[in-house]
Amino acid sequence: MQSWNGEKAQPSPLGDHDVPELSQLLKGKRLALLITGGIAAIKAPLFARTLRKHGADVVAFLSSEATRYVTAEAMSWCCNQEAVTHLTPKAEHLFDGAPFDAYLVAPATYNTINKVAQGIADGAVTATLATALGRMEQGKAQVLFAPTMHGDMNNAILRRSIKTLSDMGVFFIPPRDDYGKHNLPEEENMVMALARAMSKSPLKEKNIVVTGGPTPVFLDDVRRITNKFTGRLGADIAQALYARGANVHLIHGQSTFTPPSGLPHEVVASYNAYRQAVQSRLKSQDIHAAIFSAAVADYEPIEATSGKVESGQAQWDVSLKPTAKVIDEVAQAFPDLTRVTFKYQENVSHEQLMDIAQKRVAAGTPLVVANRGEDKGPQGEQVAYLVSAQGEIRLVGKKAIAEGIVHWLETNLS
């Protein structure tokens, strides 16, 4: 590691309190971040800025115990507005002039959960939550808790309080369990939970299947044929749907990329497992749409070898045969299913790619996502075209492609 010798920082267009934009998942939403007295409160400044990076306007409320772990000054700086530590004649718990869309208690301690369930409003945080529950009952706001505590505190009293609040409509974000403790979940999971809770998308409660990643075929019990795709785009699509409130399930082909833990998904290790998972999922419930972004194997060995073929041979000849086209099987078995399919090509012109995609649309596929290996954005990003009966839309970057697909579904899925 080279020692720093005092070079000046590179200039930035962002102001001192500004944050870079990661997404617009929480754009236009006003959030109350309620911080209670657990050690996890030390993470509150970073989490507040994460919420802002996704577009939220955030006001922090701190209990008296929370100020043992994080200061009001730090939260005021991170939220770019004054934190609330006690109530004044301004009635900060009401914020009548600028009401909140959602209230997030993070961390939510054993003490706070039980107090709120019993209707106790003895401080800035609990009084604000009393207001929050009232607004929630009127359909004006959402209330979410992110519990943190030692596992030994998970007792019948706590579970009764959680049930009381859940029955009212409060959502409890599943904690990340480690070392016998309920810890704060990953920041990304909390952002997704907030977006999902506040969603008014027409996709809310729709059952949607997404596939992504490679689907290897095995040459023997050790070696396999796979491809370069990771499945990150499939996860981006599933996350965008999850944030809209859809009941999404991702079937992810095993790769170097692992989907976020908070995203409903299953990992499949082979083409055969993928084929079976798709068929099983589509048969298990009424599916409104399926998005097939997986890079499905086109060929498999005529006969795979049991065990391990010995190394050191001068030559190993393997004969391949075409795999069954899963997408064709789906179209035949579920003709009314809204399908989004992908077409990847190399060494073809844009016009040739569009011709291939348009033929798929004419044959009955509502939306085709087409791209070429040679077509890259200014920073090397993936470029894709959404091709449908309405025409072609060019999108640059995986996040933009995912959002484009979801927007198309919001417009066209009845």
Secondary structure, 3 states (H helix, E strand, C coil): CCCCCCCCCCCCCCCCCCCCCCCCCCCCCEEEEEECCCHHHHHHHHHHHHHHHCCCEEEEEECCCHHHCCCHHHHHHHHCCCCECCCCCCCCCCCCCCCCCEEEEEEECHHHHHHHHCCCCCCHHHHHHHHHHHHHHCCCCEEEEEECEEHHHCCHHHHHHHHHHHHHCCEECCCEEECCEEECCCHHHHHHHHHHHHCCCCCCCCEEEEEECEECEECCCCCEECCCCCCHHHHHHHHHHHHCCCEEEEEEECCCCCCCCCCCEEEECCHHHHHHHHHHHHHHCCCCEEEECCEECCEEECCCCCCCCCCCCCCCCCCEEECCCHHHHHHHHCCCCEEEEEEEECCCCHHHHHHHHHHHHHCCCCEEEEEECCCECCCCCEEEEEEECCEEEEEECHHHHHHHHHHHHHHHCC
